[in-house]
Amino acid sequence: MPLSQSTRLLCIGHDASMLADLRKSLEEHYEFYTAETDEQAIAMIREQGPYEAVLTDLPNNIGLFDEIQNLSPTSVRILLAQEDNAAIARKVEESGQVYRYLLQPCSSDVLLSTIDSALAENDRALHSKQLEVETREFLSKSDRLRSAMMLDPELGIGSPDAMKMELEYTHSIAARYSRPYSIILFDLDYFPQYSVHYGSKAGRLAHKLMAEHIRHSCRAADRIYRCGPETPVLLILPETDAEGANILSQRIVSSFFARGIPNAKSEHKVLSLSASLAGYESKEPEKYDIWQSILEDVTLFLHVAQGQGGNCVMSCNDRTEEVE
């Protein structure tokens, strides 16, 4: 039995008697349309299509199949061929231009069965394709959402969640392959006083300026993140020991101070940074056996650095250097 009597079927026949026979066999089962020339068929598909199925005898121009496919790619195409054209019909089917060819004459049952099988298979293929499209769209949305979660919208750098993931990964690689890495934690000195004096908007701009300054001062391989809600900025330096991290920290703190951004509430009278750093060394893996411990150290030492007046770099070996 046909899948649906509302299925639109276009029969293209260059022989009026063949079209009459097809009408007799198919009209009661499908919404039946006929075209007697290739040109008429193309016009009907363009103006009235799409048709779920297109039956045709061997056209004058084999290119008709490609034109039908371009105009109505979801239509099932079936070729009706005479015995002496079987070789051509077989090549057309093998090329994918039609779903199947049938040699004429064939019974109504065979014709109906072939059409319904083609429609059912085509429905499954279209459903599968639609499912693939929806899956790709879903994954794309998930990726965008994940990316948004990994980015801090205020500072335009990695989010705290992204920082934890990256720090855990960097630490595991360093421990596995006995490689060094360092982290540096930065924050603005006298920031609560600055924010009260100049306003919360100026405070947000100052944090953004700090993040941009640090990002533009480090290497492409270094990764910058917001560390938490109070806005310290963390820099992760792969393949870098504490000495290298100290050199970079000094340069960043010094160059930020040199910008001379006014801060009436600081003893330095300008906005300044403090930094604390720690390096993971393969010769002392037990010192930082988990990534949380190295983060705890730099957090503690940053408070110490700011408590000493700020504008300085402190290493977690308790060495303090005030920047000139």
Beta strands, then each sheet from edge to edge (+ up, - down):
strand 1: 8-12
strand 2: 31-35
strand 3: 53-57
strand 4: 76-82
strand 5: 100-104
strand 6: 151-152
strand 7: 157-158
strand 8: 181-188
strand 9: 223-226
strand 10: 233-238
strand 11: 273-280
strand 12: 312-315
strand 13: 320-322
sheet 1: 2+ 1+ 3+ 4+ 5+
sheet 2: 6+ 7-
sheet 3: 9+ 10- 8+ 11- 12- 13+
end
